[in-house]
Amino acid sequence: MKRLVGLVNVFALLSLLAVGGGTAVLPQMKHEVVALHHWMTAEQFTDLYSLGQLAPGPNMNMVAVIGFKVGGVAGALLVLIAFYLPSCTLAFAAGRIWDHFRESPWRDAVQRGMAPITVGLMLSGVYAIGTVATLNFHHSLRHNLITSAITASVAAVLLLRRINPALLILLAAAIGWFALRIA
């Protein structure tokens, strides 16, 4: 029961901090799940996030797997409710207030001010996942060079071409699997 309460507390707070989407709270989620509560390893968290990117639907439904790992079916359901209900309630209330002040000059200033915050939070999420997925102190230098090269290649392709990221993830996974097996 104590673990279920811990899950609800962690994911309800993350829900309210998720300005700009779930990706914005990835560093804090990783810190809570891996470092503070030891519910999973950093590698498991990164793998789970990667699978969440491939799964249909919202990619942050990955939180249900964390809940399931910690507290079974009850944990999965509680984490989903804790992660989505507070932010949905807050978004509904903020939307009502936002519409009420549609002609106010501060509304535009707030909206412009939130953009860099959101981008910064999302970049910190990319950094948190990227460092675990790419640079791992438990692996050899060769392993880290291979994963770094794959990461840089995927980033370059995404910046230069319009390609479905899910296809790149699958291709990078296959290349990584073969390259790391040979190495």
Secondary structure, DSSP 8 states (H G I E B T S, - for coil): -HHHHHHHHHHHHHHHH-TTSGGGGHHHHHIIIIIIS-SS-HHHHHHHHHHHHHSSS-GGGGHHHHHHHHHHHHHHHHHHHHHHHHHHHHHHHHHHHHHHTTT-HHHHHHHHHHHHHHHHHHHHHHHHHHHHHH--TTS-HHHHHHHHHHHHHHHHHHHHS---HHHHHHHHHHHHHHHHHH-
